[in-house]
Amino acid sequence: MKRTLLLCSFFGSFFYCQGQSYFGFRDDNYAGIQGVLFNPSAIVDSKFRSDITISSVSATGQNDLYGVNIADVFDGGYSLETDASKNFKTNNRGNLNIDILGPSFMMNITPEHSIGIFTRVRSITNLTGINGQLIDEVNKDVDASNSFLFTGGNPNGVTNSWAEIGASYGTILVDEDVHFIKAGLTIKYLMAGVNNYINGNNLSVAYEKDNVIPSQSEYLSTGTLKTAASYDYNAGKDPKFDMSSAGVGIDLGFTYEYRTNCHTCIGNRYKLKAAASITDFGKLNYKNVIENTYNLAGRVTQDDIDNASDIFQFFNDHYTKVSSQKGVKANLPTALHANFDWNIDNKFYLNLSGDFGLVDAKKINGTAIANSVTFTPRYETRQFSFYIPLTYMEYSGTQIGTGFRAGPLFIGSGSLISNLFSNNSKASNVYVGLKIPIYQSYN
């Protein structure tokens, strides 16, 4: 075992990791069901008689500790310890969001009423309070390291994965010459997947180097560490979906449009559109979560770490553990979404959108998204759209991406341009999807 075992022990990097999706595309008036995921009111008065999604996937990862050159990463042999730029703090953070949409559809019942059904699998991992300075020290070679004392504080992490089946309904509330308001509601049945969490309380680590016999160098630690999972990781069991656990989630959204007084105009009638929604209000109920609480007051040597064959056995051999099995309610990543769209001339648009997490990421087992604000110039027609999203992301700073929609295919990234030209990329996003659009008879 390497010295990085200590890092795993204190900061939960043993989590399996299989924020934010579809940057640019989701604001397209032809986004269809992907737009409904962020605001269910988008389902009604859409550009489609029906929209059938075969499949789509979006993945976003970000952190504020390591900055990388993406091109070098794909060349192979890349090492975070030696090749990445580093921003070590006492409170480093990271987030990983994977969103897979399965077969789904939406359709008009009447011009004023629309419905939709979607299938979806999601996974969110977030880490906060990670002491990057300690990570730097424990990743050094034993001969190159020096004695140190770090207060690890209160690291917190969670991975939550689940599947959902959603039913959406939208209706028009106001349809006047220049004022238009619509609303939508989504109810989701949630099938619990895998839930892991870790939480440290008042952690500290002191390293006393033995220059004569390095293997006898000692680590002194204090504090408590809580680890938990919906599967028996301590017994070597693999993660798997817990089909006996479930939950319910709700999305609610509204859209207002300031329209031109023209019923025969080609293209969108609105000049300004403002929308707001709250998504993922609800909880998952895990019936059998195994939680272990370790009292880390103690002392281990470098030899103890190097000879450990299993991280959990290492914990059990050297620290006092209290175990329990219990039911746990894991929250969904409840978020507020706001969107403003300016229709410049029916083909060119400027969009400003924001995603704001309503769950405290420091909460034990608190699934949360990272806040972001995106400004997107967009070219949009019936068969083709092109967009360049410029996003400020809470953990990783500013990212620039691009994407397009061409008939049934859409593909893009919220960070492509940044990743291509930056040696210090702290975020990466990509998405792709295929659908069968059946358009309205008008543009």
RAFENVEN-V588474 format. One record per residue. RES is the residue in one small letter. PSI is psi in whole degrees, -180 to 180 (* if undefined). OMEGA is omega in degrees with one decimal (NA if undefined). D_CENTER is the distance of its C-alpha to the mean C-alpha in Angstrom with 2 decimals. Layout:
res:RES psi:PSI omega:OMEGA d_center:D_CENTER
res:RES psi:PSI omega:OMEGA d_center:D_CENTER
//
This chain:
res:m psi:140 omega:178.7 d_center:30.97
res:k psi:173 omega:178.6 d_center:29.86
res:r psi:-19 omega:179.2 d_center:29.30
res:t psi:-12 omega:173.7 d_center:25.55
res:l psi:-38 omega:179.2 d_center:26.08
res:l psi:-40 omega:176.7 d_center:26.40
res:l psi:-46 omega:178.3 d_center:23.03
res:c psi:-41 omega:-175.7 d_center:21.56
res:s psi:-43 omega:-173.2 d_center:23.69
res:f psi:-21 omega:-172.0 d_center:22.68
res:f psi:13 omega:166.2 d_center:19.00
res:g psi:29 omega:178.1 d_center:17.64
res:s psi:5 omega:173.0 d_center:16.81
res:f psi:-4 omega:174.6 d_center:18.22
res:f psi:138 omega:170.2 d_center:14.94
res:y psi:137 omega:-178.1 d_center:14.26
res:c psi:97 omega:-175.1 d_center:10.93
res:q psi:* omega:NA d_center:11.11
res:g psi:84 omega:-169.8 d_center:2.51
res:q psi:132 omega:-175.0 d_center:5.82
res:s psi:155 omega:170.0 d_center:8.17
res:y psi:47 omega:179.9 d_center:11.90
res:f psi:130 omega:-179.7 d_center:12.82
res:g psi:-56 omega:-175.7 d_center:16.57
res:f psi:-38 omega:-173.3 d_center:17.21
res:r psi:-19 omega:179.3 d_center:15.87
res:d psi:-7 omega:176.8 d_center:18.55
res:d psi:138 omega:176.6 d_center:21.28
res:n psi:-11 omega:176.4 d_center:23.91
res:y psi:22 omega:179.2 d_center:23.89
res:a psi:-27 omega:177.9 d_center:20.21
res:g psi:-132 omega:-172.5 d_center:21.41
res:i psi:-27 omega:177.9 d_center:19.21
res:q psi:-33 omega:175.4 d_center:15.99
res:g psi:-31 omega:-180.0 d_center:17.04
res:v psi:-29 omega:179.4 d_center:17.78
res:l psi:-28 omega:-178.2 d_center:14.22
res:f psi:-23 omega:176.5 d_center:13.75
res:n psi:107 omega:-175.3 d_center:17.40
res:p psi:-17 omega:177.8 d_center:19.75
res:s psi:-16 omega:179.0 d_center:22.78
res:a psi:-13 omega:-174.9 d_center:22.14
res:i psi:-26 omega:-174.8 d_center:23.66
res:v psi:150 omega:-176.2 d_center:27.17
res:d psi:43 omega:-179.4 d_center:29.46
res:s psi:-179 omega:179.4 d_center:27.30
res:k psi:0 omega:-174.7 d_center:28.68
res:f psi:141 omega:162.4 d_center:28.81
res:r psi:-39 omega:171.1 d_center:31.31
res:s psi:152 omega:-179.8 d_center:28.73
res:d psi:119 omega:-178.1 d_center:25.57
res:i psi:118 omega:176.5 d_center:24.81
res:t psi:125 omega:175.5 d_center:21.60
res:i psi:-50 omega:176.1 d_center:22.33
res:s psi:152 omega:171.1 d_center:18.84
res:s psi:156 omega:179.1 d_center:15.82
res:v psi:142 omega:175.9 d_center:12.67
res:s psi:138 omega:178.7 d_center:9.80
res:a psi:135 omega:179.3 d_center:7.72
res:t psi:130 omega:174.6 d_center:6.19
res:g psi:141 omega:-179.4 d_center:7.02
res:q psi:158 omega:176.8 d_center:8.78
res:n psi:170 omega:176.8 d_center:11.31
res:d psi:19 omega:-178.4 d_center:14.59
res:l psi:-54 omega:-176.8 d_center:16.88
res:y psi:135 omega:170.3 d_center:17.54
res:g psi:132 omega:-172.8 d_center:18.39
res:v psi:162 omega:169.1 d_center:19.41
res:n psi:110 omega:-173.4 d_center:21.50
res:i psi:-38 omega:179.8 d_center:19.69
res:a psi:-42 omega:178.9 d_center:23.14
res:d psi:-35 omega:178.9 d_center:24.37
res:v psi:-44 omega:-178.5 d_center:21.51
res:f psi:-17 omega:176.0 d_center:22.47
res:d psi:-17 omega:178.6 d_center:26.11
res:g psi:159 omega:177.5 d_center:25.64
res:g psi:19 omega:-176.4 d_center:26.80
res:y psi:137 omega:179.5 d_center:24.24
res:s psi:125 omega:177.7 d_center:23.99
res:l psi:-38 omega:-175.1 d_center:21.54
res:e psi:-37 omega:-173.8 d_center:24.41
res:t psi:-27 omega:-172.1 d_center:26.98
res:d psi:-26 omega:-175.5 d_center:25.49
res:a psi:151 omega:167.7 d_center:22.41
res:s psi:151 omega:-171.1 d_center:22.90
res:k psi:144 omega:177.5 d_center:21.96
res:n psi:74 omega:-174.9 d_center:21.26
res:f psi:127 omega:177.6 d_center:22.01
res:k psi:175 omega:175.0 d_center:21.77
res:t psi:-8 omega:-178.0 d_center:22.21
res:n psi:63 omega:175.0 d_center:18.75
res:n psi:154 omega:-174.0 d_center:16.29
res:r psi:158 omega:177.1 d_center:12.53
res:g psi:161 omega:-176.2 d_center:9.49
res:n psi:139 omega:175.6 d_center:5.73
res:l psi:129 omega:-175.6 d_center:4.46
res:n psi:119 omega:176.3 d_center:2.62
res:i psi:131 omega:-174.0 d_center:6.20
res:d psi:113 omega:-178.9 d_center:8.20
res:i psi:120 omega:178.2 d_center:11.96
res:l psi:124 omega:177.8 d_center:14.59
res:g psi:-164 omega:179.9 d_center:17.99
res:p psi:127 omega:-174.8 d_center:21.40
res:s psi:158 omega:176.4 d_center:21.34
res:f psi:159 omega:170.9 d_center:23.84
res:m psi:152 omega:-177.8 d_center:24.94
res:m psi:158 omega:174.4 d_center:28.55
res:n psi:133 omega:169.0 d_center:31.04
res:i psi:-50 omega:172.8 d_center:33.46
res:t psi:173 omega:176.8 d_center:35.45
res:p psi:-22 omega:-177.3 d_center:34.88
res:e psi:-6 omega:-174.8 d_center:33.70
res:h psi:135 omega:179.3 d_center:31.59
res:s psi:154 omega:179.5 d_center:28.76
res:i psi:164 omega:176.2 d_center:26.80
res:g psi:157 omega:175.3 d_center:24.02
res:i psi:136 omega:178.4 d_center:22.53
res:f psi:155 omega:173.5 d_center:19.33
res:t psi:144 omega:-169.0 d_center:17.93
res:r psi:144 omega:172.7 d_center:14.31
res:v psi:134 omega:-174.7 d_center:12.41
res:r psi:152 omega:174.7 d_center:8.78
res:s psi:130 omega:178.4 d_center:7.16
res:i psi:130 omega:174.5 d_center:4.65
res:t psi:129 omega:173.3 d_center:6.41
res:n psi:141 omega:-179.9 d_center:7.42
res:l psi:135 omega:176.7 d_center:10.96
res:t psi:161 omega:174.8 d_center:13.41
res:g psi:24 omega:-178.9 d_center:17.16
res:i psi:128 omega:-178.9 d_center:17.56
res:n psi:96 omega:-178.7 d_center:21.06
res:g psi:-29 omega:178.4 d_center:20.89
res:q psi:-37 omega:177.1 d_center:24.65
res:l psi:-38 omega:176.0 d_center:25.13
res:i psi:-42 omega:179.5 d_center:22.94
res:d psi:-43 omega:-177.1 d_center:25.28
res:e psi:-46 omega:-174.6 d_center:28.33
res:v psi:-14 omega:177.1 d_center:27.62
res:n psi:-8 omega:178.6 d_center:26.70
res:k psi:153 omega:174.5 d_center:30.15
res:d psi:146 omega:-176.6 d_center:33.04
res:v psi:-42 omega:-177.3 d_center:35.30
res:d psi:-26 omega:-176.9 d_center:38.25
res:a psi:-10 omega:-175.4 d_center:36.39
res:s psi:162 omega:175.7 d_center:34.89
res:n psi:166 omega:176.9 d_center:36.63
res:s psi:146 omega:179.8 d_center:36.75
res:f psi:164 omega:172.4 d_center:34.03
res:l psi:122 omega:178.6 d_center:32.87
res:f psi:140 omega:169.9 d_center:29.31
res:t psi:113 omega:-176.6 d_center:27.94
res:g psi:-20 omega:177.9 d_center:24.50
res:g psi:-131 omega:-173.5 d_center:23.93
res:n psi:71 omega:178.3 d_center:21.28
res:p psi:145 omega:-177.3 d_center:18.28
res:n psi:135 omega:179.3 d_center:15.59
res:g psi:154 omega:178.7 d_center:12.78
res:v psi:142 omega:166.6 d_center:11.22
res:t psi:128 omega:179.3 d_center:9.90
res:n psi:124 omega:-180.0 d_center:10.02
res:s psi:139 omega:-178.3 d_center:10.68
res:w psi:165 omega:173.9 d_center:12.82
res:a psi:152 omega:179.6 d_center:14.74
res:e psi:147 omega:171.0 d_center:15.96
res:i psi:120 omega:-175.1 d_center:18.99
res:g psi:143 omega:174.4 d_center:19.14
res:a psi:124 omega:-175.8 d_center:22.35
res:s psi:146 omega:176.1 d_center:22.45
res:y psi:137 omega:177.2 d_center:25.54
res:g psi:148 omega:179.5 d_center:26.39
res:t psi:158 omega:177.0 d_center:29.70
res:i psi:127 omega:180.0 d_center:31.52
res:l psi:-41 omega:-178.7 d_center:32.74
res:v psi:131 omega:176.7 d_center:34.74
res:d psi:85 omega:178.0 d_center:36.21
res:e psi:-176 omega:-175.3 d_center:38.77
res:d psi:-46 omega:-176.3 d_center:40.03
res:v psi:-11 omega:-177.8 d_center:37.59
res:h psi:131 omega:-177.6 d_center:35.19
res:f psi:129 omega:180.0 d_center:32.72
res:i psi:135 omega:175.6 d_center:30.22
res:k psi:160 omega:-177.3 d_center:28.17
res:a psi:156 omega:179.6 d_center:25.93
res:g psi:154 omega:-178.9 d_center:23.69
res:l psi:137 omega:174.4 d_center:22.44
res:t psi:132 omega:173.3 d_center:20.19
res:i psi:130 omega:-173.9 d_center:20.75
res:k psi:132 omega:170.1 d_center:18.60
res:y psi:125 omega:-172.4 d_center:19.92
res:l psi:130 omega:174.6 d_center:17.38
res:m psi:113 omega:-173.7 d_center:18.22
res:a psi:141 omega:179.7 d_center:16.89
res:g psi:-104 omega:-178.5 d_center:15.67
res:v psi:131 omega:179.5 d_center:15.08
res:n psi:120 omega:173.7 d_center:14.49
res:n psi:145 omega:170.0 d_center:14.99
res:y psi:156 omega:179.4 d_center:15.31
res:i psi:142 omega:179.8 d_center:17.37
res:n psi:126 omega:177.0 d_center:19.08
res:g psi:149 omega:-178.8 d_center:21.88
res:n psi:116 omega:177.0 d_center:24.65
res:n psi:48 omega:179.6 d_center:27.00
res:l psi:145 omega:170.0 d_center:26.60
res:s psi:148 omega:-179.5 d_center:28.98
res:v psi:127 omega:174.3 d_center:30.09
res:a psi:135 omega:179.2 d_center:33.43
res:y psi:123 omega:178.7 d_center:34.60
res:e psi:108 omega:-175.6 d_center:38.35
res:k psi:135 omega:173.7 d_center:39.37
res:d psi:104 omega:-176.0 d_center:42.53
res:n psi:-21 omega:-179.1 d_center:44.09
res:v psi:-49 omega:179.1 d_center:46.82
res:i psi:89 omega:-175.0 d_center:44.83
res:p psi:-30 omega:-178.7 d_center:41.13
res:s psi:-17 omega:178.2 d_center:40.20
res:q psi:8 omega:172.7 d_center:41.41
res:s psi:144 omega:-170.4 d_center:39.08
res:e psi:147 omega:172.3 d_center:37.48
res:y psi:123 omega:176.4 d_center:34.18
res:l psi:130 omega:-175.4 d_center:34.70
res:s psi:155 omega:173.8 d_center:31.85
res:t psi:167 omega:178.1 d_center:31.56
res:g psi:-177 omega:178.3 d_center:29.13
res:t psi:152 omega:179.3 d_center:27.32
res:l psi:127 omega:179.8 d_center:24.23
res:k psi:125 omega:175.5 d_center:22.68
res:t psi:144 omega:-177.0 d_center:20.89
res:a psi:154 omega:177.8 d_center:20.14
res:a psi:156 omega:178.9 d_center:19.02
res:s psi:7 omega:173.8 d_center:19.77
res:y psi:163 omega:-173.6 d_center:21.88
res:d psi:78 omega:-178.8 d_center:24.72
res:y psi:-29 omega:-178.0 d_center:23.26
res:n psi:-25 omega:178.7 d_center:26.34
res:a psi:10 omega:177.6 d_center:28.54
res:g psi:14 omega:179.4 d_center:26.68
res:k psi:145 omega:178.6 d_center:25.22
res:d psi:150 omega:176.0 d_center:22.42
res:p psi:140 omega:174.8 d_center:19.17
res:k psi:155 omega:-178.9 d_center:19.76
res:f psi:137 omega:178.5 d_center:18.82
res:d psi:92 omega:-174.1 d_center:20.84
res:m psi:-13 omega:179.6 d_center:22.51
res:s psi:-10 omega:-179.4 d_center:24.64
res:s psi:148 omega:-174.4 d_center:21.89
res:a psi:-175 omega:178.4 d_center:20.53
res:g psi:-178 omega:-179.6 d_center:19.57
res:v psi:140 omega:177.3 d_center:19.54
res:g psi:157 omega:-177.5 d_center:17.14
res:i psi:139 omega:169.3 d_center:18.26
res:d psi:142 omega:178.8 d_center:17.28
res:l psi:133 omega:-178.2 d_center:20.00
res:g psi:157 omega:178.7 d_center:20.65
res:f psi:151 omega:176.4 d_center:23.62
res:t psi:133 omega:174.3 d_center:24.76
res:y psi:137 omega:176.7 d_center:27.87
res:e psi:133 omega:170.4 d_center:29.74
res:y psi:114 omega:-168.5 d_center:32.74
res:r psi:156 omega:169.3 d_center:34.81
res:t psi:150 omega:-178.4 d_center:37.90
res:n psi:67 omega:-176.0 d_center:40.94
res:c psi:110 omega:-177.8 d_center:41.17
res:h psi:-8 omega:-178.8 d_center:40.83
res:t psi:8 omega:-179.2 d_center:41.89
res:c psi:145 omega:175.0 d_center:39.65
res:i psi:137 omega:-179.7 d_center:37.75
res:g psi:-165 omega:-178.9 d_center:33.98
res:n psi:138 omega:-179.9 d_center:31.94
res:r psi:-23 omega:-174.0 d_center:34.16
res:y psi:149 omega:169.6 d_center:31.91
res:k psi:-38 omega:177.7 d_center:32.16
res:l psi:138 omega:177.6 d_center:29.43
res:k psi:133 omega:176.6 d_center:26.57
res:a psi:133 omega:-177.7 d_center:24.52
res:a psi:150 omega:177.4 d_center:21.87
res:a psi:147 omega:179.7 d_center:19.87
res:s psi:158 omega:168.8 d_center:17.88
res:i psi:126 omega:-178.2 d_center:16.23
res:t psi:159 omega:174.2 d_center:13.77
res:d psi:48 omega:171.1 d_center:12.83
res:f psi:111 omega:-178.4 d_center:15.86
res:g psi:-178 omega:-176.8 d_center:16.80
res:k psi:155 omega:170.4 d_center:16.69
res:l psi:138 omega:-178.8 d_center:16.85
res:n psi:103 omega:175.9 d_center:20.15
res:y psi:127 omega:-173.0 d_center:20.39
res:k psi:-31 omega:-172.6 d_center:24.11
res:n psi:81 omega:176.3 d_center:24.54
res:v psi:130 omega:178.7 d_center:22.35
res:i psi:120 omega:-176.6 d_center:24.21
res:e psi:128 omega:176.9 d_center:23.94
res:n psi:130 omega:176.6 d_center:25.83
res:t psi:120 omega:-177.3 d_center:26.78
res:y psi:132 omega:169.0 d_center:28.43
res:n psi:112 omega:-172.3 d_center:30.93
res:l psi:11 omega:176.3 d_center:30.51
res:a psi:112 omega:-178.4 d_center:33.83
res:g psi:-170 omega:-172.8 d_center:35.64
res:r psi:132 omega:174.7 d_center:36.49
res:v psi:157 omega:179.5 d_center:35.79
res:t psi:166 omega:174.9 d_center:37.20
res:q psi:-35 omega:178.5 d_center:35.86
res:d psi:-38 omega:177.0 d_center:37.91
res:d psi:-42 omega:-178.8 d_center:36.14
res:i psi:-45 omega:-176.8 d_center:32.78
res:d psi:-29 omega:-177.5 d_center:34.21
res:n psi:-4 omega:-179.5 d_center:35.92
res:a psi:133 omega:179.8 d_center:33.03
res:s psi:-17 omega:-176.4 d_center:32.11
res:d psi:132 omega:-174.6 d_center:29.27
res:i psi:-39 omega:-177.4 d_center:26.82
res:f psi:-34 omega:175.3 d_center:27.31
res:q psi:-35 omega:175.9 d_center:31.05
res:f psi:-45 omega:176.8 d_center:30.99
res:f psi:-48 omega:-175.5 d_center:29.54
res:n psi:-32 omega:-177.5 d_center:32.06
res:d psi:-29 omega:-168.6 d_center:34.95
res:h psi:-10 omega:-177.1 d_center:34.53
res:y psi:155 omega:177.7 d_center:33.01
res:t psi:132 omega:-176.2 d_center:33.80
res:k psi:139 omega:171.1 d_center:31.40
res:v psi:123 omega:-176.2 d_center:31.23
res:s psi:151 omega:175.4 d_center:29.54
res:s psi:156 omega:175.6 d_center:28.82
res:q psi:127 omega:-171.9 d_center:27.53
res:k psi:167 omega:172.5 d_center:26.30
res:g psi:143 omega:-176.8 d_center:24.35
res:v psi:137 omega:172.9 d_center:21.01
res:k psi:116 omega:179.8 d_center:19.20
res:a psi:122 omega:-177.3 d_center:15.42
res:n psi:153 omega:167.8 d_center:13.98
res:l psi:162 omega:180.0 d_center:11.43
res:p psi:71 omega:-176.9 d_center:8.83
res:t psi:133 omega:-175.1 d_center:11.79
res:a psi:153 omega:173.5 d_center:11.60
res:l psi:130 omega:178.4 d_center:14.43
res:h psi:132 omega:176.5 d_center:14.57
res:a psi:144 omega:-173.7 d_center:17.70
res:n psi:133 omega:176.6 d_center:19.24
res:f psi:127 omega:-175.6 d_center:22.60
res:d psi:127 omega:179.3 d_center:24.25
res:w psi:117 omega:178.1 d_center:27.66
res:n psi:104 omega:-175.1 d_center:29.73
res:i psi:-49 omega:-179.9 d_center:32.06
res:d psi:36 omega:178.1 d_center:34.29
res:n psi:-16 omega:174.8 d_center:32.73
res:k psi:-25 omega:-179.3 d_center:31.24
res:f psi:134 omega:-174.9 d_center:29.63
res:y psi:152 omega:168.8 d_center:26.92
res:l psi:129 omega:-175.3 d_center:25.10
res:n psi:139 omega:173.4 d_center:21.82
res:l psi:122 omega:-178.7 d_center:20.05
res:s psi:155 omega:179.2 d_center:16.83
res:g psi:143 omega:174.6 d_center:14.62
res:d psi:125 omega:-174.3 d_center:11.47
res:f psi:117 omega:-179.7 d_center:12.17
res:g psi:138 omega:178.8 d_center:10.70
res:l psi:8 omega:178.1 d_center:13.69
res:v psi:134 omega:178.5 d_center:12.87
res:d psi:116 omega:-178.4 d_center:14.12
res:a psi:-14 omega:178.8 d_center:11.78
res:k psi:-8 omega:179.9 d_center:15.21
res:k psi:140 omega:177.2 d_center:16.12
res:i psi:126 omega:-178.0 d_center:16.94
res:n psi:33 omega:-179.3 d_center:14.54
res:g psi:106 omega:177.8 d_center:12.56
res:t psi:125 omega:-174.1 d_center:9.07
res:a psi:154 omega:171.0 d_center:7.66
res:i psi:160 omega:173.1 d_center:5.54
res:a psi:141 omega:179.9 d_center:7.29
res:n psi:147 omega:177.2 d_center:10.30
res:s psi:153 omega:174.4 d_center:11.37
res:v psi:132 omega:-175.0 d_center:14.68
res:t psi:131 omega:172.6 d_center:15.70
res:f psi:125 omega:-172.4 d_center:19.35
res:t psi:110 omega:164.2 d_center:20.27
res:p psi:140 omega:-174.0 d_center:23.84
res:r psi:135 omega:169.1 d_center:24.27
res:y psi:127 omega:-171.9 d_center:27.21
res:e psi:126 omega:169.4 d_center:27.36
res:t psi:-179 omega:-176.4 d_center:30.02
res:r psi:-43 omega:-174.4 d_center:30.37
res:q psi:-14 omega:-173.2 d_center:29.94
res:f psi:139 omega:172.3 d_center:27.93
res:s psi:150 omega:177.7 d_center:25.31
res:f psi:138 omega:-175.2 d_center:24.18
res:y psi:155 omega:179.2 d_center:21.75
res:i psi:89 omega:-179.5 d_center:20.78
res:p psi:133 omega:174.5 d_center:17.67
res:l psi:113 omega:-168.8 d_center:17.92
res:t psi:133 omega:167.2 d_center:14.83
res:y psi:119 omega:-178.9 d_center:14.81
res:m psi:138 omega:-170.0 d_center:11.51
res:e psi:-42 omega:-174.0 d_center:11.94
res:y psi:-29 omega:-165.3 d_center:11.55
res:s psi:-1 omega:178.3 d_center:12.90
res:g psi:-153 omega:-173.1 d_center:15.40
res:t psi:134 omega:178.0 d_center:16.57
res:q psi:144 omega:176.5 d_center:15.57
res:i psi:131 omega:-179.2 d_center:17.83
res:g psi:-171 omega:177.0 d_center:17.29
res:t psi:162 omega:178.9 d_center:19.34
res:g psi:171 omega:179.5 d_center:19.57
res:f psi:160 omega:171.5 d_center:22.12
res:r psi:128 omega:178.1 d_center:23.12
res:a psi:97 omega:-177.7 d_center:26.42
res:g psi:-118 omega:-176.3 d_center:27.69
res:p psi:-10 omega:-174.0 d_center:25.68
res:l psi:137 omega:170.0 d_center:23.38
res:f psi:144 omega:-177.2 d_center:20.45
res:i psi:145 omega:-179.6 d_center:18.64
res:g psi:-178 omega:179.7 d_center:16.93
res:s psi:139 omega:175.4 d_center:14.60
res:g psi:0 omega:-174.9 d_center:13.29
res:s psi:9 omega:-171.6 d_center:14.61
res:l psi:-50 omega:-176.9 d_center:17.55
res:i psi:-43 omega:177.0 d_center:20.37
res:s psi:-46 omega:-177.5 d_center:19.04
res:n psi:-32 omega:-178.7 d_center:18.46
res:l psi:-32 omega:-171.1 d_center:21.97
res:f psi:2 omega:-178.2 d_center:23.83
res:s psi:141 omega:172.3 d_center:22.23
res:n psi:4 omega:-173.7 d_center:23.13
res:n psi:48 omega:-178.6 d_center:20.49
res:s psi:128 omega:179.9 d_center:17.14
res:k psi:5 omega:179.1 d_center:14.26
res:a psi:155 omega:175.9 d_center:11.46
res:s psi:137 omega:179.6 d_center:11.41
res:n psi:141 omega:175.9 d_center:10.32
res:v psi:147 omega:175.3 d_center:12.42
res:y psi:156 omega:179.2 d_center:13.19
res:v psi:148 omega:179.9 d_center:16.45
res:g psi:161 omega:179.9 d_center:18.19
res:l psi:132 omega:-177.8 d_center:21.70
res:k psi:170 omega:175.1 d_center:23.37
res:i psi:98 omega:-178.6 d_center:26.92
res:p psi:132 omega:173.9 d_center:27.55
res:i psi:105 omega:-168.1 d_center:30.76
res:y psi:159 omega:167.8 d_center:31.54
res:q psi:160 omega:-179.5 d_center:33.63
res:s psi:-15 omega:175.7 d_center:37.24
res:y psi:165 omega:-178.1 d_center:36.80
res:n psi:* omega:NA d_center:34.54
//
